[in-house]
Amino acid sequence: TPSIASLHGSLTGMLQWLLDFPPSNRSQARFGNPMFRMWHKRLVERSVNV
């Protein structure tokens, strides 16, 4: 169905973002993983298209 295809496309795109922003091994990150913040920023910027 079109809704499942749309959901699949969105999840596939977000999976690619995980590859773009792999988790950082910096143990000195005080408030979470910096790469997650970059991933989340992209999600917010592109949320209309997702």
N, C-alpha and C positions, 0 to 999 in steps of 0.2 A: 504494500500500500504506500501511497505517497508520504504519509506521516512517518512510517517506519524508515523509509528511504531518507527522509530529511533528518531524522534522529541519528541514523547511521552516519550520514555525512558530517553532522556536527561532532559526534564522538570521534570519528576518524580525524577530523581537524584538530580537536583538542589533544588527541594522542600524539599527533605530530608536534604539537607545542611541547609536550613532555620531552621529546627528543631534542627540541631546540633549546630547552632549559633543563639539562640534567641536574640532579641534586648535587649541591656543592658538598665537598668533604671538609669544609671549614668547621672545625669544632668550636671556633671562637665566636660563631654567630650567636649573639646574645638573645635575639628575639625571633627565632625561627630561621629557616633556610632562606637565604637571599634569592635563590633561584625561584622559590615558590612565589615570592613577592613579584618577581618579573613575570612569571606565568600568569598570576592573578591580574596584574596590570593589563596584560594582553587580553585576557578574558573580558575585563571591564571595557576596554577600548573597542572590542569587536563583538560585544554581547548582542548588539542589534542584528548582526549577521549570523550569529550562532543560533 
